[in-house]
Amino acid sequence: MTLTFEEIIVFAGSMSPLICIVVVLFAYARFLEKK
């Protein structure tokens, strides 16, 4: 399942704000792993 960044934003926006929080936390976790 490959989505563009814009599609992810639109999908998260159409869902509940909790989805946005989960996406942000996931991205932050990936950011910490790269350090």
Secondary structure as UniProt FT lines:
FT   HELIX           5..14
FT   HELIX           17..34
//
